[in-house]
Amino acid sequence: MGAELRASRRAWLLVTPVLLALTVVIGYPVVRALYMSFQKDSGLDPSTGMFVEGGSAGFDNYLHWLLQQCTLPTGETIACPTGNLGSQFWTAIGITLFFAVVTVTLEATLGLIMAMVMSKSFTGRALLRAAVLIPWAIPTAVTARLWEFMFQYDGVVNRVLGTHILWTSDPWAARFAVIVADVWKTTPFMALLILAGLQVIPNDVYEAARVDGASAWQRFTQITMPLLKPALMVAILFRTMDALRMYDLPAILTLNNPDTRTISILVVDQVRQGPNSAAALSTITFLLIFAVAFVMVKFLGANAVRTQEAQREAH
């Protein structure tokens, strides 16, 4: 018992510095952002014309976004006019969810196909795996600028397709451009995560299925997908959380086009006008991502720990 107690104390001594560092690096910004979200932004006092500090705002910053309410200098509350950032909240939420659903679906599908190919034994497999990593390794800002050149009016895409589309200005064309660029960059990440799940499926299972006369499609649906599902769900979880906070790709590629303005872009734009209101929007964004992650882990099985247990049981 004494040895176990000493080992426990030693473990806590080793872990405590890391916990303290995480508290400072992660905990303080979170608490500070929550505090700021309940404070008014500084501005001019209409009665005196003097610049004053904000003071307590209660839930006004949250209501500003959720109900799209704007407060006049007189204190009167009205619906945010068109063009005001507050009026774009639900539109940004819809655009963010649209990008997340479409890009993650395409990336999971294409990533699964790529992983299935890379899991086979053939000459040049190592070279193919290395080449697949190139789009993912390129910084997102560089990727966005590269695709911006390609999607220009006189760029490669219009020349190849023989079209005259304003890819970065037209609402749906701009969204399509963002989806294409994001899928091109992030599909390798999904493929690698799925490939890791494929690698732990024993070959003996496939051999036994072949002996029993199972077709390639039956082996895929009855063996590969059930055993791959935990790893696939974890990959989808990671990618979904990343897609919900998408910022630099649409911001650079479409030059901050309102039709591709995600919730993260809205936060950055609001910081320039009022950091406290932006803090409230950041908190809402965090709660949105947390809710999506909770649903995926709780009800869809995207649990990394459970995935590891399933992989050990498969062996």
Sequence and secondary structure as in RCSB ss.txt:
>XXXX:A:sequence
MGAELRASRRAWLLVTPVLLALTVVIGYPVVRALYMSFQKDSGLDPSTGMFVEGGSAGFDNYLHWLLQQCTLPTG
ETIACPTGNLGSQFWTAIGITLFFAVVTVTLEATLGLIMAMVMSKSFTGRALLRAAVLIPWAIPTAVTARLWEFM
FQYDGVVNRVLGTHILWTSDPWAARFAVIVADVWKTTPFMALLILAGLQVIPNDVYEAARVDGASAWQRFTQITM
PLLKPALMVAILFRTMDALRMYDLPAILTLNNPDTRTISILVVDQVRQGPNSAAALSTITFLLIFAVAFVMVKFL
GANAVRTQEAQREAH
>XXXX:A:secstr
 HHHHHHHHHHHHHHHHHHHHHIIIIIHHHHHHHHHHTB   EE TTT  EE   B TTHHHHHHHS EEE TTS
 EEE  TTSGGGGHHHHHHHHHHHHHHHHHHHHHHHHHHHHHHTS  TTHHHHHHHHHHHHHS HHHHHHHHHHH
TSTTSHHHHHHT    TTTSHHHHHHHHHHHHHHHHHHHHHHHHHHHHHTS HHHHHHHHHTT  HHHHIIIIIH
HHHHHHHHHHHHHHHHHHHT  HHHHHHTTS GGG  HHHHHHHHHTT HHHHHHHHHHHHHHHHHHHHHHHHHS
   HHHHHHHHHHH 
